[in-house]
Every structure is written in C-alpha cells, then in structure tokens.
Amino acid sequence: MVSKVVWLDRAERDLENLHDYIARDNPTAATRYVKALRNACRRLVDYPLSGKAFDDRYRVIIYRNHLVFHRYDPARKVVTVVRVVDGRRDLAGGINQLGL
C-alpha cells in the first residue's frame, strides 16, 4: 500500500487548465469532471501500478478523454502524478513531447 499520492505542480496546472477550458461552457461540469478525475487517481493509493506502462519510468491511467501519467517509488511508497494530458493528442513524439 502507498503512503500517499503527490501531484507535481505541472500536473496541478494541467488540471487547472482543463477546468478553465471546460468552464468556458459549463462551470459546474468543469468542477465535477476535475473532481472525478482526482477521485480516480486516489485509487493509486491501493493500486500504485495501475494503468499501462508508457515507458520504463511512467505508467498511464485513463480517465475518460485524459491520460494521467504517474510513477511509483516503492522505496518511499509514493505515487507521483506527473502530467494530465488530453488522450486525443498525438503522442507519437514520445515522452519528450510532454515535457516529462
């Protein structure tokens, strides 16, 4: 079991930008979506290796249209959420394209 899930500043900004984008049309839906995405990430406490391996450092869980990139440090028992990106993006450029 993981002791905590930590969100990097970049991932927090991703959520803020996502919220702002959705809120242009529907502020209530924006708040609800971001809250549900965060709740989905709370499961990482019990299942730190959730999702699919993206490369040798990162794993990805999918929440609706978004990819949540995270990594697990078993020595510290910490999951770090690194980025939240739109899953419809072309990620053919790999991890460098995401600024990880």
C-alpha positions, 0 to 999 in steps of 0.5 A: 500500500502507498503512503500517499499520492503527490501531484507535481505542480505541472500536473496541478496546472494541467488540471487547472487548465482543463477546468478553465477550458471546460468552464468556458461552457459549463462551470459546474461540469468543469468542477465535477469532471476535475473532481472525478478525475482526482477521485480516480487517481486516489485509487493509486493509493491501493493500486500504485501500478495501475494503468499501462506502462508508457515507458520504463519510468511512467505508467498511464491511467485513463480517465475518460478523454485524459491520460494521467501519467504517474510513477511509483517509488516503492522505496518511499511508497509514493505515487507521483502524478506527473502530467494530465494530458488530453488522450486525443493528442498525438503522442507519437513524439514520445515522452519528450513531447510532454515535457516529462 
